Amino acid sequence: MSNEIKRIAVFTSGGDAPGMNAAVRAVVRTAAFNDLHVYGIARGYEGMIDGDLKRLEVRDVGNIMHRGGTVLKTARSKRFMTPEGRKQAYESLLAFDIDACVAIGGNGTFTGAKVFTTEYDIPIIGVPGTIDNDLYGTDATIGFDTAINTAIQAVDKIRDTADSHNRLFFVEVMGRNSGFIALNTGIGSGAGCILIPEIDSKIEELVDLLRKGARRKKLFSVVIVAEGNKYGGAAEIAKQVQESFDHYDTKVAIIGHLQRGGSPSALDRVLASRLGFGAVEAILAGKSQCRVGIINYKIKYTPFQVAITKNKHPNKDLVRMAEILAI
Ligand code: F6P
């Protein structure tokens, strides 16, 4: 198949993640090195439907590695969920003679790619880009490391004021369906408790834990709450805890989209470069309909069908360790 591939397109889709630009740069440069022409599609599937494609040369992706967000822009496309939208998208790819695509995004992106590639004959290689780190087939996703670094820095600052006032802080981090950000932020910031969607932590258990802490003369505490936590976000949990536990002055901080921005960390830059490189190498090797990932430092490819149906969960040993270290 590699002989037939002359032009590829690259796009970013879903929530942006720091490091996506490094992946775009790696795709463009690896492709150029192999004499392929590359087109950048603006705003993910939206731009594909609208035919918003632009040639990207080697120098067009210079000086973007250190920038957060995505220079290609991104979107969540409702139109691509319809057969008409996908037909229009395929026609755009035909109009630009695109032979294969690299899609950088999260599970929504690859669910769309899976449907698209069963309807139309176009090879797509996925690159895992989301701060949530909730994608199967890779140890880490692009943006996760930067996001937890940002969240940990924020919690460090909150600790200073929590300590000064003997306050109980509930800090909400992102993770609509997963607790990777919360768990790692909690461990890295030395939080007193971490609430994640994957573990059913009852309010009574949290109150009990805080009571024990108070008995051990713990004068302040920080609880990290994943936004997708079963019993509510930080504000809701704080309200419920306050009702039955008034030892502390309780405050809530929501880190929100701060976690999605900023210059990517070293780990994310290297990860994104490897994944972008691996995506183009996969196209050249004739692979298609799969997602590139890194497992135990090695590049691995997982078919879309498996990648989008299997879940990756936070390591239970880490959860247990976090609880022990918080005593
Ligand atoms: O990028 C993933 C994520 O950050 C989730 O954790 C969060 O729920 C969601 O995106 C919010 O994204 P948006 O504000 O773009 O809808």
Boltz pocket constraint, residues with backbone or C-beta under 6 A from the ligand:
constraints:
  - pocket:
      binder: B
      contacts: [[A, 15], [A, 16], [A, 130], [A, 131], [A, 132], [A, 174], [A, 175], [A, 176], [A, 177], [A, 227], [A, 260]]
      max_distance: 6.0
